Amino acid sequence: MKYAWTTLWIIVFASVEFGCQKEKKADPLTIPEWKWEWELHCTPMGDSEVDNITVNPKDDSLWFVTSMNGLYVTFNGGSSWEKPFSAYTYALEIDPNDPSRIFVGSGNEMYLSTDYGHNWTHINSFPATIYSILVSKIDNSVYVCLGWGESVTANGIFKSSDMGKTWTEYLYNIREKGLIPWDIEEDSLNHKLYIATEIFNHPQPYHPPFLRSSDGGITWEDISGTSLWWHVIKIQVHPLTHDVYVQTEGAGLFSSSDFGDHWQYLENQFSEVFIIDKNNPQIFWGGNHTYGNYVKLSGGVYLSKDNGDNFKLVGLSGLIVTGLCLNRNSTSLYVASYNSGIFVFKLLAGSPPDH
């Protein structure tokens, strides 16, 4: 499973109940051409069980933080918070074509804000928990992936072509059921969709599907093959090469240059999440857990400046990193750390190399 529960690993860390606290660290990290420092630490309304953070691309002070305990929104960079939903909230998607529109899955319910998160409208109830959402850059279609758990219902995806007013379900048409769809991503240039899945009960032999659609989600195929043999929890499409990069939960980072037909192993220093810097696409960031299936892991944030060939630990060692997000000009990395809260890794001097 993706999370370590509090009984497995407890981290005691100073926090602020209703806001953020600046923490000036000695000896800020120096990377050639860059100088960074861990600057902030906060827990939204005292909730340290954060899962992910998303920063609006139009406003660096507008953050959305998902948690097992709901959704938190701050309009002032963490000084104060609102909590519009209290159910388990994992999925949040900002419309890439209009950042004022935000879709949220809170439990089985889906909500839409059209004013940057100030107000929310309920738009649909689904038969299972919402785990991932995608808004297409191509045509604004909205895709919703559900975690089917022990349900014997054939698994599929829901799609809306009218911003959530009506929905159509398209089945995956594969043998496996009980899928947990941790991520869905789009290659808008090549009209491909990818879904990362875990099978909830890990049947043996365990070979979870990795799904691809080339027709807008109507039909799907499993492209995990023999090389991608463990479940994927994060997908990124490289903005220049359009290679597909996938992070498995513990088995490493893989890439494909042919839309997932073949996979190449890259790295296994972290096991939780990773993102590609869209402004500097040779820059990758990774996040690690503090436990694995059979070994204790180091936690922390990792950085690669060479397209994932090499990574180095850059901070938060010993902490569980579950979410990563860059601001619009890639000068701040926002980190969600389960059991600890939100951190910001800020560029103090220099600039990322040109791409």
N, C-alpha and C positions, 0 to 999 in steps of 0.2 A: 504494500500500500504506500501511498505517497507521503503520509504524515507519520511523524513520531509523536505519540501522545504524551501528555505531560508526565505520566508515570514512568516513561522510559528515560527521559532526560529533562532535568529541571535546571533552568538557568536563572539565577537571581540577578537582576540588573536594575539600576536606578532608572525611574521613569517619572513622567509627569502625567497626572491623571487626565487633564483636559487640554493639554497642549504639548509643545515641543520645547526642548531644552538644549541650548547650544553647549557643546562639549568641545573645548579647544584641546586638541591632542598635541602632545610634543612630537617632534620629529615626523612631520608629515611625509607621506610616501613620495619619493622622487623617482619617476620613471624618465628615461631620456626624453627630453623635449617637454615633459609634463611635470607639474607639481600638484599633488592632490592632498586633501585632508578630509578625514571623517568629521563632519561638522554638527550634525543634528541627531538627536535620538528622541523618539516620542512614542507614546501608546495612545491611540485614539480613544478618548473617554475611558482610559484605564484598561482597555482590552489589548493584551499582548498576544492573543492567539490570531495574529494577522496572517493572511495567506498571500496576498498580492497587492501591489500598488500600481495604479495607472495614472499618469499625469496628462492632463489635456494638452494637445499639441498647440493650442492657441493661447494657453495661459499656464505658466509654470507654477502659479500659486493654487491651481485647482487640482486637487488630488482626490482619487477614489480608492479606498482601501477595502478589500474584501476580507471576510473573516468567517470563522465557524459561527460567529454570533451576530452576523448581519453585515450591512454595508455602512461605511463611514465616508463622509464627504467633508472636505475643508476647502474654503474659498480664499484662504489667506495663508497658505503654506504651513498649516498645522497649528496656528495660534488658537483656533477654535474649531469645533467639529459639530456636524449634524449626523443623525443616524436615521435615515428614512426607512430602513428595513431591519428586522431583527431575526429573520430566519437564516439558516445556513446559506451563505452567499459565496459562490465560487466564480460564476461567469459574469463578466462585464465587457462590453465592446463599445468603443466610440466609433461612430460612423466616420470612415476615412474621407468621405466626400463632404461631410457637414459635421464638424466637431461639436456643434450645439446639441446633437442627437446622441443620447447614450442609452444603450439597452442593458438591462440587468436581469439576471436570473436569480431569484431568491427562493430557494426550495423548488417547488414545482411551478411557481408563478413568474411571469415575465412582465417587466415594467419598462416604460419608455419615458425619457425626459427629452423635451425639445428646447429646453432653455438652460443648458449646461448643468443640469442637476438640481436646479432650484425647486422644480415641481415634477411629479411623477404620475403617470397614468398606467393603470393595469391594462394590458393588452391581450393576455391569453393565459390559460391554465393548461399545463401539459401533464401527461400520465405518469411522469417520473421526474426526478430531480434534474435540473438543468446544470450541465457541467461545462459546456463551451458554447460560444456564440461567435458568429462571423457575419460582418456586413461586407458584401462584395463591392470592390472598387469598380467593377465592370458595369453593373446594372442596379446596384443598391439592393439586391436580393438579401434577405436575412435568413441565416441558417442557424438552427438550434439543435444541439446534440444532447441527448439524455443519457443518464446513467441507469442502465436497466437492472442492475443487481440480480436478484434471484428470479426475476420475472422470466417466464417461459415465452413471453411474447417475442415474435420476430423483431430483431433490432433494426432501427432505421433512423433517418434524419428528417427533421421538419424544415420546410422552406416556405418563405413568404415573399411574394413579388410585389406586395403593396404595403410595405413598412409595417407588417404585423397585423393587418386587418383580417386576412384569411391565410390559412396554412394548408400545405399538402405534405403528406408523409411519403418518403421514398425509402423502401427497404434496402438494406445492404446486400441481401440475397447471398449470405454466406452461412456456413454451418454453425459458427460460434455464436453463442448468446451470452447475456450477462455482461455486456461490454461497458467499460467506463471510458468515455471519450474525453481524455484529458485536454486535448487541443485540436483545433481545426484552423487551417491556414490556406491561403489562396495564392497561387501564382497567376496574377491577373494578366501578365503578358502572354502566357501560354495557355490560359484558360484551364488550369488544373486546380483541383481541391484535394487536400490531404487531411486525413483524420488519424490521430494517434489514439490507440485503445489499449486498455488493460482488461483482462478477463477477471471478474470479481473474485472467483474462488480458485484461480490458478490450477486448472485441471492438468493432470500429467498424461502424456508429455505436454509441456506448456509451450505454446507458440502463438502468441496473440497476433491478430491481424493488424496490418497498417494499410489504410484504405486510400484509394485514389479514384477521383471522378474526373472525366474529361468532358462531361456534358451538363455542367451546372448542377450536379448532385442527383441527377435522375437515376443513373446507374453507377455501381461501385465495383472495384476489384481489389483483392488483397495482394499487395506488392511487397510483403515482408520478405518473401523468398527464404533462402537458407542463411543469408548473412545477417539479417535483422531479426534476431531470435528472441529478443526480450521486449517488454512493453515500452513504448515511447511516451514521454510525458510533455515534451515540448518540441515544436516544429518551427523552423525559420527558413524562409526562402531568401537567398542572397539577392540583394537589389540590383546587382550588376550582372552576375553570371547566371542567376536564376537556378543555381544548384540548390538542392534541398538538404538541409541540415537537421538532424533529429537527435535529441537528447533522450537516452533511455534512463530508467531508474536503476543505475548501478552498473550497467553493462558498457557504458561509454557513449561517446559522441560519434555519429556516423554521418557520411555525406553521400549524395548521389548526383551525378552530372547528367543523368538520362531519365529524369522524372521518376526515379525510384525503381527503375528496372534492375539496377545493380547498386550495391552499397559498398562503401569504403570506410574502414575503421580509422578514427582520428585520434581520440584522446579519452582517458578514463580517470582524470584527476578529480572530477566532481560528478555529482549524481542527481542533482535536483532540477535546476533550470538553467537556461542560457538565452542570450539575445545577441543579435547582430546590430551594430551601430549603423543605422541607415545613412548617416552623414559621412561616416568613415568606414566603409564596409569591410575593410581588413581587420577591424577591431571587433573582437568577440568578448563577451562577459559571461561568466558561469557562476552558478551558486551550488554549494555543497550541503549535504546533510551531516548529521553527527552519528548516524548509524547506517549500516548496510545489512544485507541478508545474513552475512557471517562475520563481518568485521566492523570495528568502530571506525568511523570516518572523522575527518578533521573539521567539517563545517567550513564556513568562510566564503569569500568572494574571490574569483579568479579572473585573470585578464590575459587575452591573447592579442598580439599585434600583428600576427602573420596568418590570418584566416584559419585559426584553430589548430595550426601545427604544433604550437607550444603555448602552454599556459603557466602563469605564476600566481601564487597566492598574494593578494594585495590587502587583505584585512578581514576582520570579524572571525578570526579563527576560533573554533569552538562553538560558534553560534549556527543555528539552523537557518539557512537561506532558502526561502520559498518563492520569492518574487523579485524581479529586477525590471527597472524601467529607466530610460534616459529622457531627459528633457529635450525640447525641440532643437537646441543647438549643440547637444551632446556635451555640455559642460557640467552636468550633474547626473550622477547615477543614484537612483532611489532604490533602496533595498528593504524588502519586507522580510523580517526574521521572526519565525514562529517562536513564541514564548518570550520574545524580547521587544518587538515593536518595529518602528521605522527608522532607518538610518539614511543619511545622505552623504555621498562621497563627492566632494566638490573640487573642480579644477581651480586652483589658485593662481597658477602662472603657466605660461606657455600655451600651446594649442596642439590638438591632435594633428598628426601629419596629414598633408594633403593626399587625397585619393585620385 
